């Protein structure tokens, strides 16, 4: 049962916890050699994320997608946290055993540890990567595995996923026949691609969540499409926190998933003429018109909305 946000202070506290989690992750990824008990810290951040998602998965996704979609600042930590949260949801969707789930999520949190500063720089960089940057990108997976070993990580599956998460050969494997490390790596590759597409860079706006999901599904093969289906089932084509254009022309924000796949609850926040509503209204798309016409990228929406008021509407849908 979702825990309803009772006050604006409670909302600010919850948003602050997600922000603090993202910031703390950024600190250990940016300064791993200075982090005492590195493995323990990663496990702590995983448990923190799990606690926030257990409180209310839809609110968690809403705040996470709002944080990830609105700014390229601190991109590396933000991207890792989004990937870890999506892996956590997929693990549940695919009824994964706990140890495999832990290896997958811990790998998602640390997969880019060898290029944290570079990844942040690239998110704010308009020009294409330089030859030196390209070399660092190409080598970061293997280097990351080595770094994690030196930092005391002894989970072989975690290390394998990080070291091979850009190995193209994994794309061709049949999920049913693959060993755990290869299967989990394939899941992370799908999630990594999806999360990267929805996040903005200085060189481009993020894609919409729908475009990203459809791209993931389009690139899936009969050997691997179970992952894409699990991802879309877990979060929907338009996850909570996604801006949408209704077929009425109105602007909406997806609030909560519903029991009907891809027919979420939406807060209508803007009129068809572009004017913001003084008070948003709750609409269940499963109940009828208006329906979602298209998803919008967060960076393309100029509206300043009160997310606390929007999430308050979502509590009605949760009851």
Number of C-alpha atoms within 10 A of each C-alpha: 8 14 13 18 18 11 12 13 11 13 19 13 12 18 18 12 15 19 16 12 21 24 15 16 23 23 14 19 26 18 13 17 14 12 14 11 13 18 16 12 15 20 15 13 18 21 12 15 21 17 13 17 18 14 16 17 21 23 26 23 23 22 20 22 22 17 20 26 26 17 20 22 16 19 26 28 28 28 24 27 27 25 27 26 24 23 28 23 22 24 24 15 15 14 10 13 10 11 11 17 21 21 22 29 27 26 31 29 28 25 32 26 27 24 21 21 17 15 20 18 19 20 20 18 14 12 9 10 15 9 9 9 15 12 11 16 17 12 15 23 25 20 18 21 26 16 18 25 14 11 17 12 17 12 16 12 21 27 26 20 30 30 23 21 25 22 15 11 10 19 21 11 17 17 21 10 10 13 11 17 19 23 22 27 27 28 24 26 20 24 25 22 15 26 24 19 20 24 28 23 23 16 13 13 19 26 23 25 30 22 20 19 27 16 15 21 20 11 13 17 14 8 14 22 18 15 25 24 17 18 26 20 16 21 22 22 23 27 24 26 28 24 28 28 20 22 14 13 17 21 27 26 29 28 31 29 25 16 9 10 14 18 21 26 24 31 25 25 24 22 16 13 9 12 12 17 14 9 14 20 16 22 22 20 18 16 11 9 12 17 20 22 13 15 23 22 21 27 19 13 12 7 13 8 16 11 17 18 16 21 25 18 20 24 17 10 18 16 9
